[in-house]
Amino acid sequence: MIVTPVTKLLGIRVPIVQGGMQWVGVPSLAAAVSNAGGLGILTALTQPNPDALRDAIRETRRTTDKPFGVNITLLPTINPPDYEGFARAAVGEGVRIFETAGNNPKKLIAYLKGEGCIIIHKCTTIRHAKSAEKLGVDILSIDGFECAGHPGEEDVPGLVLLARAAQELKAPYLASGGIADSRGFVAALALGASGINMGTRFMCTIESPIHDRIKEKIVAASEQDTIHIFRTMHNTARVFKNKVSTEVVAIEQRPGAKFEDVRDLVSGQRGRQVYELGDPEYGIWSLGLAAGLIRDIPSCEDLVGRMEREAEEMMRGMSRHLKAKL
Ligand code: NAD
């Protein structure tokens, strides 16, 4: 058993948290991760409105009696979401674990803390992590530059960011970005993390709701197959490198390019169709460098169990190896 402050705070067996991924964090996946011993996360903005989130929470409860959380991400959007409505709906349904991410989370964190919730806040800089600590978040999720989606604008990879977290943070933290196997898991623990967060790895599981052809594309992908869009708009996102994302980057390079020039190409509704139709070229979809490590499509139970077992064996083996050298 790998017992850490995170397993104790969240009431889970294995310190592995599923990232709150747009269009992917749905009841079937969240319940499967929680049933496997980790923490499943429902993504609020994947639901069209707060009432639909209520239904998703109820559906998740029908398939797991284990803890799970809700992700609320505050980033630029084409249509402004009812963040407060989503938060109130989840709290009203009895959810007590939230993953927050993005810009200006102060009001949301204050509300959730006032409701007695446990907050995991995702950050891409130590500066933001320290501010979130002051706001009273319980767990930081330290997201290295390897991650899928939004890595921030400072480009610090996990190896340095996590070691900096060990120097600076008082609250327990998860390592996020670039982790897809037990080596990454053990490395994260060595870097002072109390657990890990995985997004791309959970996309490629049996219970993940995306089309099998996209899962197969991830298995076939290498760490060279991602690209950053929105670099010029202060909203960088790491996504799968395809015709659409390459075109977006080319448009961004034009003098005076604006978000409106790429809006139709990047819209989340178009990206959603990638997962539904199984066409990896159809739109923008998030993918982390961890894709290069993924070789199979296991069930969440097999994945979490394997990572737990291998991590324990690896830590015992390292200890024997070091003793033998002394
Ligand atoms: P969307 O269709 O509203 O926007 C598509 C993309 O364009 C998103 O990456 C968004 O951040 C970006 N964008 C929108 N307006 C912009 C602007 N004015 N300037 C620069 N960039 C802009 O997004 P969606 O797919 O419906 O997702 C909803 C929200 O969830 C977005 O903010 C998105 O970034 C965020 N998100 C969350 C997760 C998560 O893990 N929860 C994952 C991916 C995206």
Boltz pocket constraint, residues with backbone or C-beta under 6 A from the ligand:
constraints:
  - pocket:
      binder: B
      contacts: [[A, 19], [A, 20], [A, 21], [A, 22], [A, 43], [A, 45], [A, 71], [A, 72], [A, 73], [A, 74], [A, 75], [A, 76], [A, 77], [A, 78], [A, 79], [A, 149], [A, 230], [A, 233], [A, 235], [A, 237], [A, 259], [A, 266], [A, 267], [A, 268], [A, 269], [A, 271], [A, 286]]
      max_distance: 6.0
